[in-house]
Amino acid sequence: MVRYGSFELVVDTLAQALARQSYIAGESFTAADVYVGSQIGYGLQFKTLPDRAEFVQYFDRIKNRPARVRATAMDDAPVKPAQ
C-alpha cells in the first residue's frame, strides 16, 4: 500500500495552490473547479475542512456562478410525490 501523506498535508497543499492562483488549474474556471469547488463547499459547510481563508475566498469566487446557482436551486427544490 502506498501512503499519500496526511489530511493536514493535503489541506496545506490545496490551500497553497489556491493562494497562488484564482482557480484550481490557473486563472480560468475549468471543469476541475466544478469538482474541487463542490468538495470545498461541502467541507466548509459541514466543517470537514478548516475555515482557512484560501478555501473561503475560493468558494466565494465560484459559489454564485450561474450554473451552480441553477443546480443548487434544483437540488433544493421540494420533490413532488409520485401520483
PDB file with SEQRES, HELIX, SHEET and CRYST1 records, atoms N, CA, C and O in Angstrom:
SEQRES   1 A   83  MET VAL ARG TYR GLY SER PHE GLU LEU VAL VAL ASP THR          
SEQRES   2 A   83  LEU ALA GLN ALA LEU ALA ARG GLN SER TYR ILE ALA GLY          
SEQRES   3 A   83  GLU SER PHE THR ALA ALA ASP VAL TYR VAL GLY SER GLN          
SEQRES   4 A   83  ILE GLY TYR GLY LEU GLN PHE LYS THR LEU PRO ASP ARG          
SEQRES   5 A   83  ALA GLU PHE VAL GLN TYR PHE ASP ARG ILE LYS ASN ARG          
SEQRES   6 A   83  PRO ALA ARG VAL ARG ALA THR ALA MET ASP ASP ALA PRO          
SEQRES   7 A   83  VAL LYS PRO ALA GLN                                          
HELIX    1 AA1 PHE A    7  ARG A   20  1                                  14    
HELIX    2 AA2 ALA A   31  GLN A   45  1                                  15    
HELIX    3 AA3 ALA A   53  ILE A   62  1                                  10    
HELIX    4 AA4 PRO A   66  ASP A   76  1                                  11    
CRYST1    1.000    1.000    1.000  90.00  90.00  90.00 P 1           1          
ATOM      1  N   MET A   1       0.843  -1.171   0.000  1.00  0.00           N  
ATOM      2  CA  MET A   1       0.000   0.000   0.000  1.00  0.00           C  
ATOM      3  C   MET A   1       0.895   1.243   0.000  1.00  0.00           C  
ATOM      4  O   MET A   1       1.877   1.313   0.739  1.00  0.00           O  
ATOM      5  N   VAL A   2       0.553   2.187  -0.810  1.00  0.00           N  
ATOM      6  CA  VAL A   2       1.326   3.420  -0.919  1.00  0.00           C  
ATOM      7  C   VAL A   2       0.683   4.477  -0.038  1.00  0.00           C  
ATOM      8  O   VAL A   2      -0.534   4.658  -0.060  1.00  0.00           O  
ATOM      9  N   ARG A   3       1.495   5.167   0.728  1.00  0.00           N  
ATOM     10  CA  ARG A   3       0.968   6.235   1.588  1.00  0.00           C  
ATOM     11  C   ARG A   3       0.883   7.536   0.801  1.00  0.00           C  
ATOM     12  O   ARG A   3       1.737   7.824  -0.038  1.00  0.00           O  
ATOM     13  N   TYR A   4      -0.134   8.302   1.073  1.00  0.00           N  
ATOM     14  CA  TYR A   4      -0.350   9.576   0.406  1.00  0.00           C  
ATOM     15  C   TYR A   4      -0.109  10.761   1.318  1.00  0.00           C  
ATOM     16  O   TYR A   4      -0.429  11.892   0.951  1.00  0.00           O  
ATOM     17  N   GLY A   5       0.444  10.534   2.488  1.00  0.00           N  
ATOM     18  CA  GLY A   5       0.666  11.639   3.409  1.00  0.00           C  
ATOM     19  C   GLY A   5      -0.422  11.677   4.457  1.00  0.00           C  
ATOM     20  O   GLY A   5      -0.901  10.640   4.917  1.00  0.00           O  
ATOM     21  N   SER A   6      -0.804  12.873   4.824  1.00  0.00           N  
ATOM     22  CA  SER A   6      -1.809  13.041   5.870  1.00  0.00           C  
ATOM     23  C   SER A   6      -2.872  14.031   5.405  1.00  0.00           C  
ATOM     24  O   SER A   6      -2.701  14.734   4.408  1.00  0.00           O  
ATOM     25  N   PHE A   7      -3.952  14.068   6.137  1.00  0.00           N  
ATOM     26  CA  PHE A   7      -5.011  15.028   5.850  1.00  0.00           C  
ATOM     27  C   PHE A   7      -4.455  16.451   5.902  1.00  0.00           C  
ATOM     28  O   PHE A   7      -4.760  17.276   5.041  1.00  0.00           O  
ATOM     29  N   GLU A   8      -3.645  16.726   6.910  1.00  0.00           N  
ATOM     30  CA  GLU A   8      -3.076  18.070   7.069  1.00  0.00           C  
ATOM     31  C   GLU A   8      -2.216  18.453   5.869  1.00  0.00           C  
ATOM     32  O   GLU A   8      -2.256  19.598   5.420  1.00  0.00           O  
ATOM     33  N   LEU A   9      -1.434  17.501   5.345  1.00  0.00           N  
ATOM     34  CA  LEU A   9      -0.596  17.772   4.175  1.00  0.00           C  
ATOM     35  C   LEU A   9      -1.464  18.069   2.943  1.00  0.00           C  
ATOM     36  O   LEU A   9      -1.155  18.974   2.167  1.00  0.00           O  
ATOM     37  N   VAL A  10      -2.534  17.316   2.771  1.00  0.00           N  
ATOM     38  CA  VAL A  10      -3.443  17.550   1.643  1.00  0.00           C  
ATOM     39  C   VAL A  10      -4.081  18.933   1.761  1.00  0.00           C  
ATOM     40  O   VAL A  10      -4.144  19.677   0.782  1.00  0.00           O  
ATOM     41  N   VAL A  11      -4.552  19.275   2.958  1.00  0.00           N  
ATOM     42  CA  VAL A  11      -5.183  20.577   3.185  1.00  0.00           C  
ATOM     43  C   VAL A  11      -4.179  21.694   2.920  1.00  0.00           C  
ATOM     44  O   VAL A  11      -4.517  22.679   2.263  1.00  0.00           O  
ATOM     45  N   ASP A  12      -2.963  21.561   3.415  1.00  0.00           N  
ATOM     46  CA  ASP A  12      -1.938  22.584   3.190  1.00  0.00           C  
ATOM     47  C   ASP A  12      -1.600  22.727   1.706  1.00  0.00           C  
ATOM     48  O   ASP A  12      -1.452  23.845   1.212  1.00  0.00           O  
ATOM     49  N   THR A  13      -1.477  21.614   0.996  1.00  0.00           N  
ATOM     50  CA  THR A  13      -1.154  21.644  -0.434  1.00  0.00           C  
ATOM     51  C   THR A  13      -2.276  22.314  -1.227  1.00  0.00           C  
ATOM     52  O   THR A  13      -2.008  23.126  -2.112  1.00  0.00           O  
ATOM     53  N   LEU A  14      -3.514  21.984  -0.919  1.00  0.00           N  
ATOM     54  CA  LEU A  14      -4.659  22.602  -1.595  1.00  0.00           C  
ATOM     55  C   LEU A  14      -4.709  24.098  -1.303  1.00  0.00           C  
ATOM     56  O   LEU A  14      -4.933  24.896  -2.213  1.00  0.00           O  
ATOM     57  N   ALA A  15      -4.507  24.481  -0.063  1.00  0.00           N  
ATOM     58  CA  ALA A  15      -4.526  25.893   0.311  1.00  0.00           C  
ATOM     59  C   ALA A  15      -3.405  26.656  -0.396  1.00  0.00           C  
ATOM     60  O   ALA A  15      -3.613  27.784  -0.844  1.00  0.00           O  
ATOM     61  N   GLN A  16      -2.226  26.056  -0.500  1.00  0.00           N  
ATOM     62  CA  GLN A  16      -1.111  26.715  -1.194  1.00  0.00           C  
ATOM     63  C   GLN A  16      -1.430  26.924  -2.664  1.00  0.00           C  
ATOM     64  O   GLN A  16      -1.128  27.979  -3.221  1.00  0.00           O  
ATOM     65  N   ALA A  17      -2.036  25.933  -3.295  1.00  0.00           N  
ATOM     66  CA  ALA A  17      -2.409  26.070  -4.711  1.00  0.00           C  
ATOM     67  C   ALA A  17      -3.402  27.216  -4.893  1.00  0.00           C  
ATOM     68  O   ALA A  17      -3.280  28.000  -5.833  1.00  0.00           O  
ATOM     69  N   LEU A  18      -4.374  27.313  -4.003  1.00  0.00           N  
ATOM     70  CA  LEU A  18      -5.393  28.362  -4.122  1.00  0.00           C  
ATOM     71  C   LEU A  18      -4.857  29.731  -3.730  1.00  0.00           C  
ATOM     72  O   LEU A  18      -5.421  30.748  -4.134  1.00  0.00           O  
ATOM     73  N   ALA A  19      -3.803  29.779  -2.966  1.00  0.00           N  
ATOM     74  CA  ALA A  19      -3.187  31.055  -2.604  1.00  0.00           C  
ATOM     75  C   ALA A  19      -2.408  31.641  -3.789  1.00  0.00           C  
ATOM     76  O   ALA A  19      -2.226  32.855  -3.878  1.00  0.00           O  
ATOM     77  N   ARG A  20      -1.953  30.774  -4.690  1.00  0.00           N  
ATOM     78  CA  ARG A  20      -1.135  31.211  -5.835  1.00  0.00           C  
ATOM     79  C   ARG A  20      -1.952  31.621  -7.045  1.00  0.00           C  
ATOM     80  O   ARG A  20      -1.472  32.373  -7.893  1.00  0.00           O  
ATOM     81  N   GLN A  21      -3.189  31.130  -7.134  1.00  0.00           N  
ATOM     82  CA  GLN A  21      -3.981  31.363  -8.344  1.00  0.00           C  
ATOM     83  C   GLN A  21      -5.451  31.440  -7.992  1.00  0.00           C  
ATOM     84  O   GLN A  21      -5.866  31.005  -6.918  1.00  0.00           O  
ATOM     85  N   SER A  22      -6.236  31.995  -8.902  1.00  0.00           N  
ATOM     86  CA  SER A  22      -7.663  32.203  -8.638  1.00  0.00           C  
ATOM     87  C   SER A  22      -8.477  30.918  -8.663  1.00  0.00           C  
ATOM     88  O   SER A  22      -9.452  30.780  -7.923  1.00  0.00           O  
ATOM     89  N   TYR A  23      -8.083  29.989  -9.504  1.00  0.00           N  
ATOM     90  CA  TYR A  23      -8.821  28.735  -9.662  1.00  0.00           C  
ATOM     91  C   TYR A  23      -7.852  27.568  -9.553  1.00  0.00           C  
ATOM     92  O   TYR A  23      -6.637  27.767  -9.556  1.00  0.00           O  
ATOM     93  N   ILE A  24      -8.372  26.373  -9.460  1.00  0.00           N  
ATOM     94  CA  ILE A  24      -7.540  25.213  -9.175  1.00  0.00           C  
ATOM     95  C   ILE A  24      -6.506  24.942 -10.267  1.00  0.00           C  
ATOM     96  O   ILE A  24      -5.419  24.441  -9.976  1.00  0.00           O  
ATOM     97  N   ALA A  25      -6.830  25.265 -11.514  1.00  0.00           N  
ATOM     98  CA  ALA A  25      -5.892  24.997 -12.606  1.00  0.00           C  
ATOM     99  C   ALA A  25      -5.288  26.274 -13.194  1.00  0.00           C  
ATOM    100  O   ALA A  25      -4.712  26.231 -14.282  1.00  0.00           O  
ATOM    101  N   GLY A  26      -5.403  27.385 -12.511  1.00  0.00           N  
ATOM    102  CA  GLY A  26      -4.821  28.625 -13.020  1.00  0.00           C  
ATOM    103  C   GLY A  26      -5.745  29.810 -12.820  1.00  0.00           C  
ATOM    104  O   GLY A  26      -6.392  29.945 -11.782  1.00  0.00           O  
ATOM    105  N   GLU A  27      -5.796  30.662 -13.824  1.00  0.00           N  
ATOM    106  CA  GLU A  27      -6.595  31.884 -13.723  1.00  0.00           C  
ATOM    107  C   GLU A  27      -7.939  31.793 -14.427  1.00  0.00           C  
ATOM    108  O   GLU A  27      -8.677  32.777 -14.478  1.00  0.00           O  
ATOM    109  N   SER A  28      -8.267  30.622 -14.970  1.00  0.00           N  
ATOM    110  CA  SER A  28      -9.561  30.421 -15.637  1.00  0.00           C  
ATOM    111  C   SER A  28     -10.339  29.316 -14.939  1.00  0.00           C  
ATOM    112  O   SER A  28      -9.764  28.318 -14.503  1.00  0.00           O  
ATOM    113  N   PHE A  29     -11.637  29.499 -14.839  1.00  0.00           N  
ATOM    114  CA  PHE A  29     -12.529  28.484 -14.280  1.00  0.00           C  
ATOM    115  C   PHE A  29     -12.566  27.304 -15.234  1.00  0.00           C  
ATOM    116  O   PHE A  29     -12.755  27.490 -16.436  1.00  0.00           O  
ATOM    117  N   THR A  30     -12.388  26.088 -14.720  1.00  0.00           N  
ATOM    118  CA  THR A  30     -12.400  24.876 -15.542  1.00  0.00           C  
ATOM    119  C   THR A  30     -13.287  23.822 -14.887  1.00  0.00           C  
ATOM    120  O   THR A  30     -13.845  24.037 -13.811  1.00  0.00           O  
ATOM    121  N   ALA A  31     -13.404  22.685 -15.558  1.00  0.00           N  
ATOM    122  CA  ALA A  31     -14.169  21.567 -15.001  1.00  0.00           C  
ATOM    123  C   ALA A  31     -13.585  21.117 -13.665  1.00  0.00           C  
ATOM    124  O   ALA A  31     -14.315  20.625 -12.805  1.00  0.00           O  
ATOM    125  N   ALA A  32     -12.282  21.281 -13.485  1.00  0.00           N  
ATOM    126  CA  ALA A  32     -11.664  20.910 -12.204  1.00  0.00           C  
ATOM    127  C   ALA A  32     -12.279  21.712 -11.058  1.00  0.00           C  
ATOM    128  O   ALA A  32     -12.417  21.200  -9.947  1.00  0.00           O  
ATOM    129  N   ASP A  33     -12.646  22.953 -11.319  1.00  0.00           N  
ATOM    130  CA  ASP A  33     -13.255  23.786 -10.282  1.00  0.00           C  
ATOM    131  C   ASP A  33     -14.665  23.323  -9.933  1.00  0.00           C  
ATOM    132  O   ASP A  33     -15.116  23.509  -8.803  1.00  0.00           O  
ATOM    133  N   VAL A  34     -15.358  22.727 -10.887  1.00  0.00           N  
ATOM    134  CA  VAL A  34     -16.690  22.185 -10.599  1.00  0.00           C  
ATOM    135  C   VAL A  34     -16.553  21.112  -9.524  1.00  0.00           C  
ATOM    136  O   VAL A  34     -17.311  21.096  -8.554  1.00  0.00           O  
ATOM    137  N   TYR A  35     -15.594  20.225  -9.698  1.00  0.00           N  
ATOM    138  CA  TYR A  35     -15.406  19.138  -8.746  1.00  0.00           C  
ATOM    139  C   TYR A  35     -14.774  19.627  -7.437  1.00  0.00           C  
ATOM    140  O   TYR A  35     -15.323  19.411  -6.356  1.00  0.00           O  
ATOM    141  N   VAL A  36     -13.627  20.280  -7.543  1.00  0.00           N  
ATOM    142  CA  VAL A  36     -12.920  20.717  -6.336  1.00  0.00           C  
ATOM    143  C   VAL A  36     -13.758  21.735  -5.566  1.00  0.00           C  
ATOM    144  O   VAL A  36     -13.811  21.691  -4.337  1.00  0.00           O  
ATOM    145  N   GLY A  37     -14.406  22.641  -6.274  1.00  0.00           N  
ATOM    146  CA  GLY A  37     -15.238  23.640  -5.611  1.00  0.00           C  
ATOM    147  C   GLY A  37     -16.382  23.012  -4.838  1.00  0.00           C  
ATOM    148  O   GLY A  37     -16.724  23.462  -3.745  1.00  0.00           O  
ATOM    149  N   SER A  38     -16.972  21.968  -5.409  1.00  0.00           N  
ATOM    150  CA  SER A  38     -18.047  21.269  -4.700  1.00  0.00           C  
ATOM    151  C   SER A  38     -17.526  20.639  -3.420  1.00  0.00           C  
ATOM    152  O   SER A  38     -18.180  20.699  -2.379  1.00  0.00           O  
ATOM    153  N   GLN A  39     -16.348  20.035  -3.498  1.00  0.00           N  
ATOM    154  CA  GLN A  39     -15.763  19.394  -2.320  1.00  0.00           C  
ATOM    155  C   GLN A  39     -15.399  20.425  -1.248  1.00  0.00           C  
ATOM    156  O   GLN A  39     -15.612  20.196  -0.057  1.00  0.00           O  
ATOM    157  N   ILE A  40     -14.854  21.549  -1.678  1.00  0.00           N  
ATOM    158  CA  ILE A  40     -14.506  22.595  -0.715  1.00  0.00           C  
ATOM    159  C   ILE A  40     -15.764  23.191  -0.095  1.00  0.00           C  
ATOM    160  O   ILE A  40     -15.813  23.404   1.117  1.00  0.00           O  
ATOM    161  N   GLY A  41     -16.773  23.459  -0.903  1.00  0.00           N  
ATOM    162  CA  GLY A  41     -18.031  23.985  -0.371  1.00  0.00           C  
ATOM    163  C   GLY A  41     -18.649  23.037   0.646  1.00  0.00           C  
ATOM    164  O   GLY A  41     -19.110  23.469   1.702  1.00  0.00           O  
ATOM    165  N   TYR A  42     -18.659  21.746   0.330  1.00  0.00           N  
ATOM    166  CA  TYR A  42     -19.187  20.738   1.240  1.00  0.00           C  
ATOM    167  C   TYR A  42     -18.359  20.719   2.532  1.00  0.00           C  
ATOM    168  O   TYR A  42     -18.905  20.694   3.635  1.00  0.00           O  
ATOM    169  N   GLY A  43     -17.037  20.731   2.371  1.00  0.00           N  
ATOM    170  CA  GLY A  43     -16.153  20.692   3.540  1.00  0.00           C  
ATOM    171  C   GLY A  43     -16.327  21.890   4.451  1.00  0.00           C  
ATOM    172  O   GLY A  43     -16.293  21.755   5.674  1.00  0.00           O  
ATOM    173  N   LEU A  44     -16.514  23.057   3.863  1.00  0.00           N  
ATOM    174  CA  LEU A  44     -16.745  24.255   4.674  1.00  0.00           C  
ATOM    175  C   LEU A  44     -18.112  24.202   5.357  1.00  0.00           C  
ATOM    176  O   LEU A  44     -18.241  24.553   6.530  1.00  0.00           O  
ATOM    177  N   GLN A  45     -19.121  23.764   4.620  1.00  0.00           N  
ATOM    178  CA  GLN A  45     -20.477  23.714   5.175  1.00  0.00           C  
ATOM    179  C   GLN A  45     -20.575  22.744   6.348  1.00  0.00           C  
ATOM    180  O   GLN A  45     -21.189  23.054   7.368  1.00  0.00           O  
ATOM    181  N   PHE A  46     -19.973  21.580   6.198  1.00  0.00           N  
ATOM    182  CA  PHE A  46     -20.105  20.541   7.219  1.00  0.00           C  
ATOM    183  C   PHE A  46     -18.888  20.438   8.141  1.00  0.00           C  
ATOM    184  O   PHE A  46     -18.764  19.499   8.927  1.00  0.00           O  
ATOM    185  N   LYS A  47     -17.996  21.419   8.027  1.00  0.00           N  
ATOM    186  CA  LYS A  47     -16.836  21.530   8.928  1.00  0.00           C  
ATOM    187  C   LYS A  47     -15.881  20.343   8.840  1.00  0.00           C  
ATOM    188  O   LYS A  47     -15.223  19.994   9.820  1.00  0.00           O  
ATOM    189  N   THR A  48     -15.810  19.722   7.658  1.00  0.00           N  
ATOM    190  CA  THR A  48     -14.819  18.665   7.458  1.00  0.00           C  
ATOM    191  C   THR A  48     -13.524  19.231   6.899  1.00  0.00           C  
ATOM    192  O   THR A  48     -12.518  18.527   6.813  1.00  0.00           O  
ATOM    193  N   LEU A  49     -13.550  20.505   6.517  1.00  0.00           N  
ATOM    194  CA  LEU A  49     -12.357  21.258   6.135  1.00  0.00           C  
ATOM    195  C   LEU A  49     -12.241  22.445   7.072  1.00  0.00           C  
ATOM    196  O   LEU A  49     -13.250  22.997   7.510  1.00  0.00           O  
ATOM    197  N   PRO A  50     -11.021  22.837   7.377  1.00  0.00           N  
ATOM    198  CA  PRO A  50     -10.870  24.021   8.224  1.00  0.00           C  
ATOM    199  C   PRO A  50     -11.304  25.280   7.480  1.00  0.00           C  
ATOM    200  O   PRO A  50     -11.238  25.344   6.252  1.00  0.00           O  
ATOM    201  N   ASP A  51     -11.740  26.260   8.224  1.00  0.00           N  
ATOM    202  CA  ASP A  51     -12.184  27.548   7.670  1.00  0.00           C  
ATOM    203  C   ASP A  51     -10.978  28.410   7.299  1.00  0.00           C  
ATOM    204  O   ASP A  51     -10.808  29.507   7.830  1.00  0.00           O  
ATOM    205  N   ARG A  52     -10.165  27.922   6.409  1.00  0.00           N  
ATOM    206  CA  ARG A  52      -8.981  28.674   6.003  1.00  0.00           C  
ATOM    207  C   ARG A  52      -9.381  29.739   4.995  1.00  0.00           C  
ATOM    208  O   ARG A  52     -10.286  29.537   4.185  1.00  0.00           O  
ATOM    209  N   ALA A  53      -8.702  30.864   5.052  1.00  0.00           N  
ATOM    210  CA  ALA A  53      -9.025  31.989   4.164  1.00  0.00           C  
ATOM    211  C   ALA A  53      -8.973  31.579   2.700  1.00  0.00           C  
ATOM    212  O   ALA A  53      -9.809  32.015   1.909  1.00  0.00           O  
ATOM    213  N   GLU A  54      -8.009  30.753   2.328  1.00  0.00           N  
ATOM    214  CA  GLU A  54      -7.884  30.331   0.925  1.00  0.00           C  
ATOM    215  C   GLU A  54      -9.136  29.603   0.462  1.00  0.00           C  
ATOM    216  O   GLU A  54      -9.595  29.814  -0.660  1.00  0.00           O  
ATOM    217  N   PHE A  55      -9.693  28.750   1.314  1.00  0.00           N  
ATOM    218  CA  PHE A  55     -10.878  27.984   0.934  1.00  0.00           C  
ATOM    219  C   PHE A  55     -12.116  28.874   0.888  1.00  0.00           C  
ATOM    220  O   PHE A  55     -12.925  28.776  -0.035  1.00  0.00           O  
ATOM    221  N   VAL A  56     -12.256  29.723   1.864  1.00  0.00           N  
ATOM    222  CA  VAL A  56     -13.419  30.616   1.919  1.00  0.00           C  
ATOM    223  C   VAL A  56     -13.411  31.561   0.721  1.00  0.00           C  
ATOM    224  O   VAL A  56     -14.442  31.741   0.073  1.00  0.00           O  
ATOM    225  N   GLN A  57     -12.267  32.165   0.420  1.00  0.00           N  
ATOM    226  CA  GLN A  57     -12.166  33.096  -0.708  1.00  0.00           C  
ATOM    227  C   GLN A  57     -12.401  32.386  -2.038  1.00  0.00           C  
ATOM    228  O   GLN A  57     -13.070  32.925  -2.920  1.00  0.00           O  
ATOM    229  N   TYR A  58     -11.856  31.183  -2.186  1.00  0.00           N  
ATOM    230  CA  TYR A  58     -12.060  30.410  -3.412  1.00  0.00           C  
ATOM    231  C   TYR A  58     -13.544  30.085  -3.599  1.00  0.00           C  
ATOM    232  O   TYR A  58     -14.100  30.285  -4.679  1.00  0.00           O  
ATOM    233  N   PHE A  59     -14.177  29.581  -2.536  1.00  0.00           N  
ATOM    234  CA  PHE A  59     -15.586  29.226  -2.658  1.00  0.00           C  
ATOM    235  C   PHE A  59     -16.438  30.460  -2.918  1.00  0.00           C  
ATOM    236  O   PHE A  59     -17.426  30.382  -3.647  1.00  0.00           O  
ATOM    237  N   ASP A  60     -16.072  31.599  -2.334  1.00  0.00           N  
ATOM    238  CA  ASP A  60     -16.789  32.845  -2.613  1.00  0.00           C  
ATOM    239  C   ASP A  60     -16.705  33.208  -4.097  1.00  0.00           C  
ATOM    240  O   ASP A  60     -17.648  33.764  -4.658  1.00  0.00           O  
ATOM    241  N   ARG A  61     -15.558  32.888  -4.735  1.00  0.00           N  
ATOM    242  CA  ARG A  61     -15.401  33.193  -6.165  1.00  0.00           C  
ATOM    243  C   ARG A  61     -16.310  32.336  -7.035  1.00  0.00           C  
ATOM    244  O   ARG A  61     -16.763  32.788  -8.087  1.00  0.00           O  
ATOM    245  N   ILE A  62     -16.578  31.115  -6.614  1.00  0.00           N  
ATOM    246  CA  ILE A  62     -17.311  30.210  -7.507  1.00  0.00           C  
ATOM    247  C   ILE A  62     -18.763  29.959  -7.116  1.00  0.00           C  
ATOM    248  O   ILE A  62     -19.539  29.486  -7.947  1.00  0.00           O  
ATOM    249  N   LYS A  63     -19.151  30.257  -5.892  1.00  0.00           N  
ATOM    250  CA  LYS A  63     -20.475  29.844  -5.428  1.00  0.00           C  
ATOM    251  C   LYS A  63     -21.640  30.537  -6.128  1.00  0.00           C  
ATOM    252  O   LYS A  63     -22.750  30.005  -6.130  1.00  0.00           O  
ATOM    253  N   ASN A  64     -21.420  31.695  -6.714  1.00  0.00           N  
ATOM    254  CA  ASN A  64     -22.514  32.410  -7.374  1.00  0.00           C  
ATOM    255  C   ASN A  64     -22.466  32.331  -8.891  1.00  0.00           C  
ATOM    256  O   ASN A  64     -23.126  33.111  -9.578  1.00  0.00           O  
ATOM    257  N   ARG A  65     -21.691  31.395  -9.415  1.00  0.00           N  
ATOM    258  CA  ARG A  65     -21.687  31.201 -10.871  1.00  0.00           C  
ATOM    259  C   ARG A  65     -23.090  30.748 -11.287  1.00  0.00           C  
ATOM    260  O   ARG A  65     -23.697  29.926 -10.600  1.00  0.00           O  
ATOM    261  N   PRO A  66     -23.607  31.267 -12.388  1.00  0.00           N  
ATOM    262  CA  PRO A  66     -24.998  30.990 -12.781  1.00  0.00           C  
ATOM    263  C   PRO A  66     -25.359  29.505 -12.830  1.00  0.00           C  
ATOM    264  O   PRO A  66     -26.428  29.125 -12.354  1.00  0.00           O  
ATOM    265  N   ALA A  67     -24.508  28.671 -13.386  1.00  0.00           N  
ATOM    266  CA  ALA A  67     -24.834  27.246 -13.487  1.00  0.00           C  
ATOM    267  C   ALA A  67     -24.914  26.608 -12.104  1.00  0.00           C  
ATOM    268  O   ALA A  67     -25.752  25.735 -11.875  1.00  0.00           O  
ATOM    269  N   ARG A  68     -24.060  27.029 -11.186  1.00  0.00           N  
ATOM    270  CA  ARG A  68     -24.102  26.479  -9.828  1.00  0.00           C  
ATOM    271  C   ARG A  68     -25.368  26.921  -9.105  1.00  0.00           C  
ATOM    272  O   ARG A  68     -25.984  26.137  -8.383  1.00  0.00           O  
ATOM    273  N   VAL A  69     -25.751  28.169  -9.300  1.00  0.00           N  
ATOM    274  CA  VAL A  69     -26.978  28.671  -8.673  1.00  0.00           C  
ATOM    275  C   VAL A  69     -28.183  27.867  -9.183  1.00  0.00           C  
ATOM    276  O   VAL A  69     -29.050  27.481  -8.399  1.00  0.00           O  
ATOM    277  N   ARG A  70     -28.233  27.618 -10.490  1.00  0.00           N  
ATOM    278  CA  ARG A  70     -29.342  26.837 -11.056  1.00  0.00           C  
ATOM    279  C   ARG A  70     -29.339  25.399 -10.523  1.00  0.00           C  
ATOM    280  O   ARG A  70     -30.388  24.869 -10.155  1.00  0.00           O  
ATOM    281  N   ALA A  71     -28.176  24.781 -10.482  1.00  0.00           N  
ATOM    282  CA  ALA A  71     -28.085  23.399  -9.993  1.00  0.00           C  
ATOM    283  C   ALA A  71     -28.478  23.311  -8.525  1.00  0.00           C  
ATOM    284  O   ALA A  71     -29.166  22.372  -8.125  1.00  0.00           O  
ATOM    285  N   THR A  72     -28.051  24.274  -7.724  1.00  0.00           N  
ATOM    286  CA  THR A  72     -28.393  24.291  -6.309  1.00  0.00           C  
ATOM    287  C   THR A  72     -29.898  24.461  -6.124  1.00  0.00           C  
ATOM    288  O   THR A  72     -30.495  23.823  -5.257  1.00  0.00           O  
ATOM    289  N   ALA A  73     -30.504  25.312  -6.931  1.00  0.00           N  
ATOM    290  CA  ALA A  73     -31.952  25.519  -6.846  1.00  0.00           C  
ATOM    291  C   ALA A  73     -32.693  24.220  -7.170  1.00  0.00           C  
ATOM    292  O   ALA A  73     -33.683  23.895  -6.514  1.00  0.00           O  
ATOM    293  N   MET A  74     -32.227  23.479  -8.169  1.00  0.00           N  
ATOM    294  CA  MET A  74     -32.880  22.213  -8.496  1.00  0.00           C  
ATOM    295  C   MET A  74     -32.686  21.203  -7.361  1.00  0.00           C  
ATOM    296  O   MET A  74     -33.612  20.465  -7.028  1.00  0.00           O  
ATOM    297  N   ASP A  75     -31.500  21.166  -6.771  1.00  0.00           N  
ATOM    298  CA  ASP A  75     -31.246  20.255  -5.655  1.00  0.00           C  
ATOM    299  C   ASP A  75     -32.110  20.587  -4.440  1.00  0.00           C  
ATOM    300  O   ASP A  75     -32.559  19.690  -3.726  1.00  0.00           O  
ATOM    301  N   ASP A  76     -32.337  21.864  -4.212  1.00  0.00           N  
ATOM    302  CA  ASP A  76     -33.068  22.316  -3.035  1.00  0.00           C  
ATOM    303  C   ASP A  76     -34.583  22.333  -3.223  1.00  0.00           C  
ATOM    304  O   ASP A  76     -35.325  22.514  -2.259  1.00  0.00           O  
ATOM    305  N   ALA A  77     -35.039  22.147  -4.449  1.00  0.00           N  
ATOM    306  CA  ALA A  77     -36.487  22.197  -4.719  1.00  0.00           C  
ATOM    307  C   ALA A  77     -37.167  20.999  -4.067  1.00  0.00           C  
ATOM    308  O   ALA A  77     -36.610  19.902  -4.034  1.00  0.00           O  
ATOM    309  N   PRO A  78     -38.363  21.214  -3.554  1.00  0.00           N  
ATOM    310  CA  PRO A  78     -39.086  20.085  -2.967  1.00  0.00           C  
ATOM    311  C   PRO A  78     -39.389  19.030  -4.031  1.00  0.00           C  
ATOM    312  O   PRO A  78     -39.668  19.357  -5.184  1.00  0.00           O  
ATOM    313  N   VAL A  79     -39.332  17.807  -3.641  1.00  0.00           N  
ATOM    314  CA  VAL A  79     -39.624  16.706  -4.541  1.00  0.00           C  
ATOM    315  C   VAL A  79     -41.131  16.479  -4.540  1.00  0.00           C  
ATOM    316  O   VAL A  79     -41.757  16.348  -3.489  1.00  0.00           O  
ATOM    317  N   LYS A  80     -41.695  16.436  -5.742  1.00  0.00           N  
ATOM    318  CA  LYS A  80     -43.137  16.199  -5.851  1.00  0.00           C  
ATOM    319  C   LYS A  80     -43.392  14.696  -5.697  1.00  0.00           C  
ATOM    320  O   LYS A  80     -42.720  13.884  -6.332  1.00  0.00           O  
ATOM    321  N   PRO A  81     -44.345  14.334  -4.870  1.00  0.00           N  
ATOM    322  CA  PRO A  81     -44.647  12.907  -4.696  1.00  0.00           C  
ATOM    323  C   PRO A  81     -45.211  12.320  -5.989  1.00  0.00           C  
ATOM    324  O   PRO A  81     -45.862  13.011  -6.773  1.00  0.00           O  
ATOM    325  N   ALA A  82     -44.949  11.058  -6.187  1.00  0.00           N  
ATOM    326  CA  ALA A  82     -45.473  10.360  -7.372  1.00  0.00           C  
ATOM    327  C   ALA A  82     -46.994  10.293  -7.277  1.00  0.00           C  
ATOM    328  O   ALA A  82     -47.556  10.102  -6.198  1.00  0.00           O  
ATOM    329  N   GLN A  83     -47.629  10.449  -8.393  1.00  0.00           N  
ATOM    330  CA  GLN A  83     -49.100  10.421  -8.439  1.00  0.00           C  
ATOM    331  C   GLN A  83     -49.606   9.010  -8.609  1.00  0.00           C  
ATOM    332  O   GLN A  83     -50.816   8.792  -8.668  1.00  0.00           O  
TER     333      GLN A  83                                                      
END                                                                             
